[in-house]
């Protein structure tokens, strides 16, 4: 839990907007400075910001995703929930799970756009 709190300390991330159409008044960003490379795998932080407060009281989620660049899959590792859209406030919920559950993603999804950038050398 201390690690999650350490990760929640506000820092000036260089969030890059993922240009995709969404249905739910949400905007997604990723921070290229957080990319960790391990062979065909990449880990990166993604920020999902919502116009309206979501069920559970949050308006932003920072998620640590791992991408498998070879098989075009991703999985969520850590999720941090924030009451403000910029994810700069106090964390109001957290989940960490080293799951073996990988998911595929469709063309023109947020995940495909991020994968195209972070997996460019594979």
ZAPA-863914 format. One record per atom (N, C-alpha, C, O): residue number from 1; x, y, z. Coordinates in nm, 2 decimals, padded with zeros to 4 digits. Layout:
<recs>
+-----+--------+--------+--------+
|   n |      X |      Y |      Z |
+-----+--------+--------+--------+
| NUM |      X |      Y |      Z |
...
+-----+--------+--------+--------+
</recs>
This chain:
<recs>
+-----+--------+--------+--------+
|   n |      X |      Y |      Z |
+-----+--------+--------+--------+
|   1 |  00.08 | -00.12 |  00.00 |
|   1 |  00.00 |  00.00 |  00.00 |
|   1 |  00.09 |  00.13 |  00.00 |
|   1 |  00.05 |  00.23 | -00.06 |
|   2 |  00.20 |  00.12 |  00.07 |
|   2 |  00.29 |  00.24 |  00.07 |
|   2 |  00.34 |  00.27 | -00.07 |
|   2 |  00.35 |  00.39 | -00.11 |
|   3 |  00.36 |  00.17 | -00.15 |
|   3 |  00.40 |  00.19 | -00.29 |
|   3 |  00.29 |  00.26 | -00.37 |
|   3 |  00.32 |  00.35 | -00.45 |
|   4 |  00.17 |  00.22 | -00.35 |
|   4 |  00.06 |  00.29 | -00.42 |
|   4 |  00.05 |  00.44 | -00.38 |
|   4 |  00.02 |  00.52 | -00.46 |
|   5 |  00.07 |  00.46 | -00.25 |
|   5 |  00.06 |  00.60 | -00.20 |
|   5 |  00.18 |  00.68 | -00.26 |
|   5 |  00.16 |  00.80 | -00.30 |
|   6 |  00.30 |  00.62 | -00.27 |
|   6 |  00.41 |  00.69 | -00.33 |
|   6 |  00.38 |  00.72 | -00.48 |
|   6 |  00.42 |  00.83 | -00.52 |
|   7 |  00.32 |  00.63 | -00.55 |
|   7 |  00.29 |  00.65 | -00.69 |
|   7 |  00.19 |  00.76 | -00.70 |
|   7 |  00.18 |  00.82 | -00.81 |
|   8 |  00.11 |  00.79 | -00.60 |
|   8 |  00.00 |  00.89 | -00.61 |
|   8 |  00.05 |  01.03 | -00.58 |
|   8 | -00.03 |  01.12 | -00.60 |
|   9 |  00.18 |  01.05 | -00.54 |
|   9 |  00.23 |  01.18 | -00.51 |
|   9 |  00.22 |  01.26 | -00.64 |
|   9 |  00.27 |  01.22 | -00.74 |
|  10 |  00.16 |  01.38 | -00.64 |
|  10 |  00.15 |  01.46 | -00.76 |
|  10 |  00.29 |  01.49 | -00.82 |
|  10 |  00.37 |  01.54 | -00.75 |
|  11 |  00.30 |  01.47 | -00.94 |
|  11 |  00.42 |  01.51 | -01.02 |
|  11 |  00.37 |  01.57 | -01.15 |
|  11 |  00.26 |  01.55 | -01.19 |
|  12 |  00.46 |  01.64 | -01.21 |
|  12 |  00.42 |  01.71 | -01.34 |
|  12 |  00.45 |  01.61 | -01.45 |
|  12 |  00.56 |  01.60 | -01.50 |
|  13 |  00.35 |  01.53 | -01.48 |
|  13 |  00.36 |  01.43 | -01.59 |
|  13 |  00.34 |  01.51 | -01.73 |
|  13 |  00.27 |  01.62 | -01.73 |
|  14 |  00.39 |  01.46 | -01.83 |
|  14 |  00.38 |  01.51 | -01.96 |
|  14 |  00.28 |  01.43 | -02.04 |
|  14 |  00.31 |  01.35 | -02.13 |
|  15 |  00.15 |  01.45 | -02.00 |
|  15 |  00.04 |  01.37 | -02.06 |
|  15 |  00.02 |  01.41 | -02.20 |
|  15 |  00.01 |  01.53 | -02.23 |
|  16 |  00.01 |  01.31 | -02.29 |
|  16 | -00.03 |  01.33 | -02.43 |
|  16 | -00.16 |  01.28 | -02.45 |
|  16 | -00.20 |  01.16 | -02.42 |
|  17 | -00.25 |  01.36 | -02.51 |
|  17 | -00.39 |  01.32 | -02.54 |
|  17 | -00.39 |  01.21 | -02.65 |
|  17 | -00.32 |  01.22 | -02.75 |
|  18 | -00.48 |  01.11 | -02.62 |
|  18 | -00.50 |  01.01 | -02.72 |
|  18 | -00.62 |  01.05 | -02.80 |
|  18 | -00.73 |  01.06 | -02.75 |
|  19 | -00.60 |  01.08 | -02.93 |
|  19 | -00.71 |  01.14 | -03.01 |
|  19 | -00.80 |  01.03 | -03.06 |
|  19 | -00.78 |  00.97 | -03.17 |
|  20 | -00.91 |  01.00 | -02.99 |
|  20 | -01.01 |  00.90 | -03.03 |
|  20 | -01.14 |  00.95 | -02.99 |
|  20 | -01.16 |  01.04 | -02.90 |
|  21 | -01.24 |  00.91 | -03.07 |
|  21 | -01.38 |  00.95 | -03.03 |
|  21 | -01.43 |  00.86 | -02.92 |
|  21 | -01.41 |  00.74 | -02.93 |
|  22 | -01.49 |  00.92 | -02.82 |
|  22 | -01.55 |  00.84 | -02.71 |
|  22 | -01.70 |  00.87 | -02.70 |
|  22 | -01.75 |  00.98 | -02.75 |
|  23 | -01.77 |  00.78 | -02.64 |
|  23 | -01.91 |  00.80 | -02.62 |
|  23 | -01.95 |  00.86 | -02.48 |
|  23 | -02.06 |  00.91 | -02.46 |
|  24 | -01.85 |  00.86 | -02.39 |
|  24 | -01.89 |  00.89 | -02.25 |
|  24 | -01.83 |  01.01 | -02.19 |
|  24 | -01.80 |  01.02 | -02.07 |
|  25 | -01.80 |  01.12 | -02.28 |
|  25 | -01.74 |  01.24 | -02.23 |
|  25 | -01.62 |  01.22 | -02.14 |
|  25 | -01.60 |  01.27 | -02.03 |
|  26 | -01.53 |  01.14 | -02.20 |
|  26 | -01.40 |  01.10 | -02.14 |
|  26 | -01.29 |  01.14 | -02.23 |
|  26 | -01.30 |  01.14 | -02.35 |
|  27 | -01.17 |  01.17 | -02.17 |
|  27 | -01.05 |  01.19 | -02.24 |
|  27 | -00.94 |  01.11 | -02.19 |
|  27 | -00.93 |  01.09 | -02.07 |
|  28 | -00.86 |  01.05 | -02.28 |
|  28 | -00.75 |  00.96 | -02.23 |
|  28 | -00.62 |  01.02 | -02.27 |
|  28 | -00.60 |  01.09 | -02.38 |
|  29 | -00.52 |  01.00 | -02.18 |
|  29 | -00.39 |  01.05 | -02.20 |
|  29 | -00.29 |  00.94 | -02.16 |
|  29 | -00.32 |  00.85 | -02.09 |
|  30 | -00.16 |  00.95 | -02.21 |
|  30 | -00.06 |  00.87 | -02.16 |
|  30 |  00.07 |  00.95 | -02.14 |
|  30 |  00.08 |  01.06 | -02.20 |
|  31 |  00.15 |  00.90 | -02.06 |
|  31 |  00.28 |  00.97 | -02.02 |
|  31 |  00.39 |  00.89 | -02.08 |
|  31 |  00.43 |  00.79 | -02.02 |
|  32 |  00.45 |  00.94 | -02.19 |
|  32 |  00.56 |  00.86 | -02.25 |
|  32 |  00.69 |  00.85 | -02.17 |
|  32 |  00.77 |  00.77 | -02.19 |
|  33 |  00.70 |  00.94 | -02.07 |
|  33 |  00.82 |  00.94 | -01.98 |
|  33 |  00.81 |  00.82 | -01.88 |
|  33 |  00.91 |  00.79 | -01.81 |
|  34 |  00.69 |  00.75 | -01.88 |
|  34 |  00.68 |  00.64 | -01.78 |
|  34 |  00.70 |  00.50 | -01.85 |
|  34 |  00.67 |  00.40 | -01.78 |
|  35 |  00.73 |  00.50 | -01.98 |
|  35 |  00.75 |  00.37 | -02.05 |
|  35 |  00.86 |  00.29 | -01.99 |
|  35 |  00.98 |  00.34 | -01.98 |
|  36 |  00.83 |  00.17 | -01.95 |
|  36 |  00.94 |  00.07 | -01.91 |
|  36 |  00.94 | -00.04 | -02.01 |
|  36 |  00.83 | -00.09 | -02.05 |
|  37 |  01.06 | -00.07 | -02.07 |
|  37 |  01.07 | -00.17 | -02.17 |
|  37 |  01.13 | -00.29 | -02.12 |
|  37 |  01.23 | -00.29 | -02.04 |
|  38 |  01.08 | -00.41 | -02.16 |
|  38 |  01.13 | -00.54 | -02.12 |
|  38 |  01.10 | -00.63 | -02.23 |
|  38 |  01.00 | -00.70 | -02.24 |
|  39 |  01.20 | -00.64 | -02.33 |
|  39 |  01.18 | -00.72 | -02.45 |
|  39 |  01.06 | -00.67 | -02.53 |
|  39 |  01.05 | -00.55 | -02.57 |
|  40 |  00.96 | -00.76 | -02.55 |
|  40 |  00.84 | -00.72 | -02.63 |
|  40 |  00.73 | -00.66 | -02.54 |
|  40 |  00.62 | -00.62 | -02.59 |
|  41 |  00.76 | -00.64 | -02.41 |
|  41 |  00.66 | -00.59 | -02.32 |
|  41 |  00.69 | -00.44 | -02.29 |
|  41 |  00.81 | -00.40 | -02.28 |
|  42 |  00.58 | -00.36 | -02.27 |
|  42 |  00.60 | -00.22 | -02.23 |
|  42 |  00.50 | -00.20 | -02.12 |
|  42 |  00.38 | -00.25 | -02.12 |
|  43 |  00.54 | -00.12 | -02.02 |
|  43 |  00.45 | -00.07 | -01.91 |
|  43 |  00.44 |  00.08 | -01.92 |
|  43 |  00.54 |  00.15 | -01.95 |
|  44 |  00.32 |  00.14 | -01.91 |
|  44 |  00.30 |  00.28 | -01.92 |
|  44 |  00.18 |  00.32 | -01.83 |
|  44 |  00.09 |  00.24 | -01.81 |
|  45 |  00.18 |  00.45 | -01.79 |
|  45 |  00.07 |  00.51 | -01.71 |
|  45 | -00.03 |  00.57 | -01.81 |
|  45 |  00.02 |  00.65 | -01.90 |
|  46 | -00.16 |  00.55 | -01.79 |
|  46 | -00.26 |  00.61 | -01.87 |
|  46 | -00.36 |  00.68 | -01.78 |
|  46 | -00.39 |  00.63 | -01.68 |
|  47 | -00.40 |  00.80 | -01.82 |
|  47 | -00.49 |  00.88 | -01.74 |
|  47 | -00.62 |  00.89 | -01.82 |
|  47 | -00.63 |  00.93 | -01.93 |
|  48 | -00.73 |  00.85 | -01.75 |
|  48 | -00.87 |  00.86 | -01.81 |
|  48 | -00.94 |  00.96 | -01.73 |
|  48 | -00.96 |  00.95 | -01.61 |
|  49 | -00.98 |  01.07 | -01.79 |
|  49 | -01.05 |  01.18 | -01.73 |
|  49 | -01.19 |  01.19 | -01.77 |
|  49 | -01.22 |  01.19 | -01.89 |
|  50 | -01.29 |  01.21 | -01.68 |
|  50 | -01.43 |  01.21 | -01.71 |
|  50 | -01.49 |  01.35 | -01.68 |
|  50 | -01.46 |  01.41 | -01.58 |
|  51 | -01.58 |  01.39 | -01.77 |
|  51 | -01.65 |  01.52 | -01.75 |
|  51 | -01.74 |  01.51 | -01.63 |
|  51 | -01.75 |  01.61 | -01.55 |
|  52 | -01.81 |  01.40 | -01.61 |
|  52 | -01.90 |  01.38 | -01.50 |
|  52 | -01.84 |  01.29 | -01.39 |
|  52 | -01.76 |  01.21 | -01.42 |
|  53 | -01.88 |  01.31 | -01.27 |
|  53 | -01.84 |  01.22 | -01.16 |
|  53 | -01.90 |  01.08 | -01.19 |
|  53 | -02.02 |  01.07 | -01.23 |
|  54 | -01.82 |  00.98 | -01.18 |
|  54 | -01.86 |  00.85 | -01.21 |
|  54 | -01.91 |  00.78 | -01.08 |
|  54 | -01.89 |  00.82 | -00.97 |
|  55 | -01.98 |  00.67 | -01.10 |
|  55 | -02.02 |  00.59 | -00.99 |
|  55 | -01.90 |  00.55 | -00.91 |
|  55 | -01.80 |  00.49 | -00.96 |
|  56 | -01.90 |  00.58 | -00.78 |
|  56 | -01.78 |  00.56 | -00.69 |
|  56 | -01.72 |  00.69 | -00.66 |
|  56 | -01.62 |  00.69 | -00.58 |
|  57 | -01.76 |  00.80 | -00.72 |
|  57 | -01.72 |  00.93 | -00.68 |
|  57 | -01.59 |  00.98 | -00.74 |
|  57 | -01.54 |  01.08 | -00.71 |
|  58 | -01.54 |  00.91 | -00.84 |
|  58 | -01.42 |  00.95 | -00.91 |
|  58 | -01.44 |  01.02 | -01.04 |
|  58 | -01.55 |  01.00 | -01.10 |
|  59 | -01.35 |  01.11 | -01.08 |
|  59 | -01.35 |  01.18 | -01.21 |
|  59 | -01.23 |  01.15 | -01.29 |
|  59 | -01.22 |  01.20 | -01.40 |
|  60 | -01.13 |  01.08 | -01.24 |
|  60 | -01.01 |  01.04 | -01.31 |
|  60 | -00.96 |  00.91 | -01.26 |
|  60 | -00.97 |  00.87 | -01.14 |
|  61 | -00.90 |  00.83 | -01.35 |
|  61 | -00.83 |  00.71 | -01.32 |
|  61 | -00.69 |  00.71 | -01.38 |
|  61 | -00.68 |  00.73 | -01.50 |
|  62 | -00.59 |  00.68 | -01.30 |
|  62 | -00.46 |  00.66 | -01.35 |
|  62 | -00.44 |  00.51 | -01.35 |
|  62 | -00.46 |  00.44 | -01.25 |
|  63 | -00.41 |  00.45 | -01.46 |
|  63 | -00.39 |  00.31 | -01.47 |
|  63 | -00.26 |  00.27 | -01.53 |
|  63 | -00.21 |  00.33 | -01.63 |
|  64 | -00.19 |  00.18 | -01.47 |
|  64 | -00.06 |  00.13 | -01.51 |
|  64 | -00.10 |  00.00 | -01.60 |
|  64 | -00.15 | -00.10 | -01.55 |
|  65 | -00.07 |  00.01 | -01.73 |
|  65 | -00.10 | -00.10 | -01.82 |
|  65 |  00.03 | -00.16 | -01.87 |
|  65 |  00.14 | -00.09 | -01.88 |
|  66 |  00.03 | -00.29 | -01.89 |
|  66 |  00.14 | -00.36 | -01.95 |
|  66 |  00.09 | -00.40 | -02.09 |
|  66 | -00.02 | -00.46 | -02.10 |
|  67 |  00.17 | -00.38 | -02.19 |
|  67 |  00.14 | -00.42 | -02.33 |
|  67 |  00.23 | -00.53 | -02.38 |
|  67 |  00.35 | -00.52 | -02.35 |
|  68 |  00.18 | -00.63 | -02.44 |
|  68 |  00.25 | -00.73 | -02.51 |
|  68 |  00.26 | -00.69 | -02.66 |
|  68 |  00.16 | -00.71 | -02.73 |
|  69 |  00.37 | -00.63 | -02.70 |
|  69 |  00.38 | -00.58 | -02.84 |
|  69 |  00.37 | -00.68 | -02.95 |
|  69 |  00.34 | -00.66 | -03.06 |
|  70 |  00.42 | -00.80 | -02.91 |
|  70 |  00.42 | -00.91 | -03.01 |
|  70 |  00.28 | -00.97 | -03.04 |
|  70 |  00.25 | -01.00 | -03.15 |
|  71 |  00.20 | -00.98 | -02.93 |
|  71 |  00.06 | -01.04 | -02.95 |
|  71 | -00.05 | -00.94 | -02.95 |
|  71 | -00.17 | -00.98 | -02.95 |
|  72 | -00.01 | -00.81 | -02.94 |
|  72 | -00.11 | -00.70 | -02.94 |
|  72 | -00.22 | -00.72 | -02.84 |
|  72 | -00.34 | -00.72 | -02.86 |
|  73 | -00.17 | -00.73 | -02.71 |
|  73 | -00.26 | -00.75 | -02.60 |
|  73 | -00.22 | -00.65 | -02.49 |
|  73 | -00.11 | -00.59 | -02.49 |
|  74 | -00.30 | -00.63 | -02.39 |
|  74 | -00.27 | -00.54 | -02.28 |
|  74 | -00.33 | -00.60 | -02.15 |
|  74 | -00.42 | -00.69 | -02.16 |
|  75 | -00.29 | -00.55 | -02.04 |
|  75 | -00.35 | -00.59 | -01.91 |
|  75 | -00.33 | -00.47 | -01.81 |
|  75 | -00.23 | -00.40 | -01.82 |
|  76 | -00.43 | -00.46 | -01.72 |
|  76 | -00.42 | -00.36 | -01.62 |
|  76 | -00.34 | -00.41 | -01.50 |
|  76 | -00.37 | -00.53 | -01.46 |
|  77 | -00.25 | -00.33 | -01.45 |
|  77 | -00.17 | -00.38 | -01.33 |
|  77 | -00.22 | -00.30 | -01.21 |
|  77 | -00.25 | -00.36 | -01.10 |
|  78 | -00.22 | -00.17 | -01.22 |
|  78 | -00.26 | -00.08 | -01.10 |
|  78 | -00.36 |  00.02 | -01.15 |
|  78 | -00.34 |  00.08 | -01.26 |
|  79 | -00.46 |  00.05 | -01.06 |
|  79 | -00.55 |  00.15 | -01.09 |
|  79 | -00.56 |  00.24 | -00.97 |
|  79 | -00.57 |  00.20 | -00.85 |
|  80 | -00.56 |  00.38 | -00.99 |
|  80 | -00.57 |  00.48 | -00.88 |
|  80 | -00.69 |  00.57 | -00.92 |
|  80 | -00.69 |  00.62 | -01.03 |
|  81 | -00.78 |  00.58 | -00.83 |
|  81 | -00.90 |  00.67 | -00.85 |
|  81 | -00.89 |  00.80 | -00.78 |
|  81 | -00.84 |  00.81 | -00.67 |
|  82 | -00.93 |  00.91 | -00.85 |
|  82 | -00.91 |  01.04 | -00.80 |
|  82 | -01.05 |  01.12 | -00.81 |
|  82 | -01.13 |  01.09 | -00.90 |
|  83 | -01.08 |  01.21 | -00.72 |
|  83 | -01.20 |  01.28 | -00.73 |
|  83 | -01.20 |  01.40 | -00.83 |
|  83 | -01.31 |  01.45 | -00.86 |
|  84 | -01.08 |  01.44 | -00.87 |
|  84 | -01.07 |  01.55 | -00.97 |
|  84 | -01.03 |  01.50 | -01.11 |
|  84 | -00.96 |  01.39 | -01.12 |
|  85 | -01.06 |  01.58 | -01.21 |
|  85 | -01.03 |  01.54 | -01.35 |
|  85 | -00.88 |  01.53 | -01.38 |
|  85 | -00.84 |  01.45 | -01.47 |
|  86 | -00.80 |  01.60 | -01.31 |
|  86 | -00.66 |  01.60 | -01.34 |
|  86 | -00.57 |  01.50 | -01.26 |
|  86 | -00.45 |  01.49 | -01.28 |
|  87 | -00.64 |  01.43 | -01.18 |
|  87 | -00.57 |  01.32 | -01.09 |
|  87 | -00.46 |  01.38 | -01.01 |
|  87 | -00.35 |  01.32 | -01.00 |
|  88 | -00.48 |  01.50 | -00.96 |
|  88 | -00.38 |  01.56 | -00.88 |
|  88 | -00.41 |  01.57 | -00.73 |
|  88 | -00.33 |  01.60 | -00.64 |
|  89 | -00.53 |  01.52 | -00.70 |
|  89 | -00.58 |  01.52 | -00.56 |
|  89 | -00.54 |  01.40 | -00.48 |
|  89 | -00.45 |  01.32 | -00.52 |
|  90 | -00.61 |  01.37 | -00.38 |
|  90 | -00.59 |  01.25 | -00.30 |
|  90 | -00.65 |  01.13 | -00.36 |
|  90 | -00.76 |  01.14 | -00.42 |
|  91 | -00.58 |  01.02 | -00.36 |
|  91 | -00.63 |  00.89 | -00.41 |
|  91 | -00.75 |  00.85 | -00.33 |
|  91 | -00.74 |  00.84 | -00.20 |
|  92 | -00.86 |  00.82 | -00.39 |
|  92 | -00.98 |  00.78 | -00.31 |
|  92 | -01.01 |  00.63 | -00.33 |
|  92 | -01.10 |  00.57 | -00.27 |
|  93 | -00.93 |  00.56 | -00.41 |
|  93 | -00.94 |  00.42 | -00.43 |
|  93 | -00.82 |  00.37 | -00.51 |
|  93 | -00.76 |  00.44 | -00.59 |
|  94 | -00.79 |  00.24 | -00.48 |
|  94 | -00.67 |  00.18 | -00.55 |
|  94 | -00.69 |  00.03 | -00.56 |
|  94 | -00.75 | -00.03 | -00.48 |
|  95 | -00.63 | -00.02 | -00.67 |
|  95 | -00.63 | -00.17 | -00.69 |
|  95 | -00.50 | -00.20 | -00.76 |
|  95 | -00.46 | -00.14 | -00.85 |
|  96 | -00.43 | -00.31 | -00.71 |
|  96 | -00.31 | -00.36 | -00.77 |
|  96 | -00.33 | -00.51 | -00.79 |
|  96 | -00.37 | -00.58 | -00.70 |
|  97 | -00.31 | -00.56 | -00.91 |
|  97 | -00.33 | -00.70 | -00.94 |
|  97 | -00.24 | -00.74 | -01.05 |
|  97 | -00.25 | -00.70 | -01.16 |
|  98 | -00.15 | -00.83 | -01.02 |
|  98 | -00.06 | -00.89 | -01.12 |
|  98 | -00.13 | -01.01 | -01.19 |
|  98 | -00.09 | -01.13 | -01.17 |
|  99 | -00.23 | -00.98 | -01.26 |
|  99 | -00.32 | -01.08 | -01.32 |
|  99 | -00.25 | -01.14 | -01.45 |
|  99 | -00.17 | -01.07 | -01.51 |
| 100 | -00.29 | -01.26 | -01.48 |
| 100 | -00.24 | -01.32 | -01.61 |
| 100 | -00.35 | -01.29 | -01.72 |
| 100 | -00.33 | -01.35 | -01.83 |
| 101 | -00.45 | -01.21 | -01.69 |
| 101 | -00.56 | -01.19 | -01.78 |
| 101 | -00.52 | -01.08 | -01.88 |
| 101 | -00.51 | -00.96 | -01.84 |
| 102 | -00.49 | -01.12 | -02.00 |
| 102 | -00.46 | -01.02 | -02.11 |
| 102 | -00.58 | -01.01 | -02.19 |
| 102 | -00.66 | -01.10 | -02.21 |
| 103 | -00.60 | -00.89 | -02.25 |
| 103 | -00.71 | -00.86 | -02.34 |
| 103 | -00.67 | -00.81 | -02.47 |
| 103 | -00.57 | -00.73 | -02.48 |
| 104 | -00.74 | -00.84 | -02.57 |
| 104 | -00.71 | -00.79 | -02.71 |
| 104 | -00.78 | -00.65 | -02.72 |
| 104 | -00.87 | -00.62 | -02.64 |
| 105 | -00.75 | -00.58 | -02.82 |
| 105 | -00.82 | -00.45 | -02.84 |
| 105 | -00.85 | -00.43 | -02.99 |
| 105 | -00.78 | -00.48 | -03.07 |
| 106 | -00.95 | -00.35 | -03.01 |
| 106 | -00.99 | -00.33 | -03.15 |
| 106 | -00.92 | -00.21 | -03.21 |
| 106 | -00.85 | -00.13 | -03.15 |
| 107 | -00.93 | -00.21 | -03.35 |
| 107 | -00.87 | -00.10 | -03.42 |
| 107 | -00.94 |  00.03 | -03.38 |
| 107 | -01.06 |  00.03 | -03.35 |
| 108 | -00.86 |  00.14 | -03.38 |
| 108 | -00.91 |  00.27 | -03.34 |
| 108 | -00.95 |  00.28 | -03.19 |
| 108 | -01.01 |  00.38 | -03.15 |
| 109 | -00.90 |  00.19 | -03.11 |
| 109 | -00.93 |  00.20 | -02.97 |
| 109 | -00.81 |  00.28 | -02.91 |
| 109 | -00.71 |  00.29 | -02.97 |
| 110 | -00.83 |  00.32 | -02.78 |
| 110 | -00.73 |  00.39 | -02.71 |
| 110 | -00.60 |  00.30 | -02.70 |
| 110 | -00.49 |  00.35 | -02.72 |
| 111 | -00.62 |  00.18 | -02.68 |
| 111 | -00.51 |  00.08 | -02.66 |
| 111 | -00.43 |  00.07 | -02.79 |
| 111 | -00.31 |  00.06 | -02.78 |
| 112 | -00.50 |  00.06 | -02.90 |
| 112 | -00.43 |  00.05 | -03.03 |
| 112 | -00.34 |  00.17 | -03.06 |
| 112 | -00.23 |  00.16 | -03.10 |
| 113 | -00.40 |  00.29 | -03.03 |
| 113 | -00.32 |  00.41 | -03.05 |
| 113 | -00.20 |  00.42 | -02.96 |
| 113 | -00.09 |  00.46 | -03.01 |
| 114 | -00.21 |  00.38 | -02.84 |
| 114 | -00.10 |  00.38 | -02.75 |
| 114 |  00.00 |  00.28 | -02.79 |
| 114 |  00.12 |  00.31 | -02.80 |
| 115 | -00.04 |  00.16 | -02.83 |
| 115 |  00.05 |  00.05 | -02.87 |
| 115 |  00.13 |  00.10 | -02.99 |
| 115 |  00.25 |  00.07 | -03.00 |
| 116 |  00.07 |  00.16 | -03.09 |
| 116 |  00.14 |  00.21 | -03.21 |
| 116 |  00.26 |  00.30 | -03.17 |
| 116 |  00.36 |  00.31 | -03.24 |
| 117 |  00.25 |  00.37 | -03.06 |
| 117 |  00.35 |  00.46 | -03.02 |
| 117 |  00.46 |  00.39 | -02.94 |
| 117 |  00.58 |  00.41 | -02.96 |
| 118 |  00.42 |  00.32 | -02.84 |
| 118 |  00.51 |  00.26 | -02.74 |
| 118 |  00.58 |  00.13 | -02.79 |
| 118 |  00.68 |  00.09 | -02.74 |
| 119 |  00.52 |  00.07 | -02.90 |
| 119 |  00.58 | -00.06 | -02.95 |
| 119 |  00.65 | -00.03 | -03.08 |
| 119 |  00.67 | -00.13 | -03.16 |
| 120 |  00.68 |  00.09 | -03.12 |
| 120 |  00.73 |  00.12 | -03.25 |
| 120 |  00.85 |  00.05 | -03.29 |
| 120 |  00.87 |  00.02 | -03.41 |
| 121 |  00.94 |  00.01 | -03.20 |
| 121 |  01.06 | -00.06 | -03.23 |
| 121 |  01.05 | -00.21 | -03.23 |
| 121 |  01.16 | -00.28 | -03.24 |
| 122 |  00.93 | -00.26 | -03.22 |
| 122 |  00.92 | -00.41 | -03.22 |
| 122 |  00.85 | -00.46 | -03.34 |
| 122 |  00.83 | -00.58 | -03.36 |
+-----+--------+--------+--------+
</recs>
